[in-house]
Amino acid sequence: MKMPVYITLGVWIVVLPLFATVVAEGEAKEAKPLTQSIAEGEVEETKSLIQSIIEGKVTEVSHYLAAANSPDIADEQGNPALLVAVSHQQLPIVKLLLKAEANPDVENAAGMTALMVATHNQYHDLMQLLLEQGANVNLQNKRTGYTALMYAVENNDMTAIELLLQYHADVNVRHYEGISPMEIAQAHGYTDIFQKLLFSDWNVAQPAKPPSATTTETVTSTPQTSSPVTEYLSKADYLLTQNQIRLAREIVQDGYQVTGDMTLLGRWLEVDKRLFDELKIKSQKRALSQLASVGSLPPSRNFLSNRQWQVQYEINNPIATLSFTEVDQVLEGYEQLKLSLIELGTILQNKIREIASQDLPQTEKQWRQYQSMVNEVTQSRYDYISFDVLSPYLARAEQQIFLAENMSSLFSSYSPEILQQAVKTLAKTDHQNILFEAAPEVREQFFRVYGLFQNLAKGEIQMEELFIVQKIADKLRTQGFTLEEWWPASN
């Protein structure tokens, strides 16, 4: 049976769009692998190039660049070709990329530039090349705010620092946590680097130009308007305004060694006086008031009617003692001051013997100032260890003995736990043997507190710290109240 024409036409009207759709989808399916293969080809070419850079294959990289390809191509992690070459120390390829006008300041995903990478890895030849080709010496990492100079300072790399400073590296810039290169050097204790940066900062009004054929004449023609002594004094004064007192002392010490100028000796003494003033702040003789009240067992402790109130008072008001971390820092400061003054005193004594009669009055005046300061320093340290360190520990031990006696249970005449704490506190007075340099009244305080302990414990307490306390007592009895001099030369 023949199908009607209109039915046939209707079928084709329906079928033709479906057929066209199928054909289009087929073409698209065929086209997709072609596009994908092109992209995969580019990825493989990039990988091949990056691998050639890593392996130092100059010819392959040169052919790639000769085909007018971009020198700023990056790998899958976002590392530009230039950074890859720098990180693998491929100097010839770095030169090729820069010659092909690769961006010397291009960054990777971590915000690092080629100069930062070279500085961080201490590749000085690559640093020199990048700087010559216009790399921005003060560019900051967008993530951290670090500059190349900061990486060099952290590495303690003076060669890199000197190179960066030649190209106007900013010593005052701060990273995103607010720290400058000089502060990084200070935090790490890199004194030479700090001074190097300080010198650069001091000449910031006339920064040195980068090395070039036209630089020599400009630099050599710059007039010298100040003497070396003035420069040393100015640097020291600047450091003092920044509260860098120890570094200021190093500047004047170095200045005197170089110039032998008496003015620098005077400034040396002034700087040591400034350091001494800082140490004196730590010495407040806090224990004197404590000994006059709580620390010396006031009469109210002897009345039973007030005993409960007194116990509660002592519990609520423990006598404060210094941490030995702080004590050690202060004592180290005194030791450093002592060494500096000994050196200064030796120089002054030699000067008095050597200089002409007309210069003698000035030197003798400095010598008198020096002797006065030595005596002050010695007395200050003596007061500090006696009344700020040791006496509060003894007063605290005495307080603990009182609590041990008056917080005892029905089955004991004292609280052994609290009495053991008192022994531990007493044993701390053995720190650095400073008790043997302390004031006589502090030694008397030690024996009084030790006697209170013995009367209460009656030999029932045995612990390692007690042997330390007994050893201190034996040595003090043998030695008597003769002081162990910290600085015999001061007398």
Secondary structure, DSSP 8 states (H G I E B T S, - for coil): ----HHHHHHHHHHHHHHHHHHHHHHHHHHHHHHHHHHHHHHHHHHHHHHHHHHHT-HHHHHHHHHTT--TT-B-TTS-BHHHHHHHTT-HHHHHHHHHTT--TT-B-TTS-BHHHHHHHTT-HHHHHHHHHTT--TT---TTT---HHHHHHHTT-HHHHHHHHHTT--SS---TTS--HHHHHHHHT-HHHHHHHHHHHHTTTS----S-TTHHHHHHTS---S-HHHHHHHHHHHHHHTT-HHHHHHHHHHHHHHH--HHHHHHHHHHHHHHHHHHHHH---THHHHHHTGGG--GGGG-GGGHHHHHHHHHHS------HHHHHHHHHHHHHHHHHHHHHHHHHHHHHHHS-GGGHHHHHHHHHHHHHHHHHHHHHHHHIIIIIIIHHHHHHHHHHHHHHHHT--TT-SS-HHHHHHHHHHHHGGGGGGGGGGS-HHHHHHHHHHHHHHHHHHTT----HHHHHHHHHHHHHHHHTT----S-GGG-
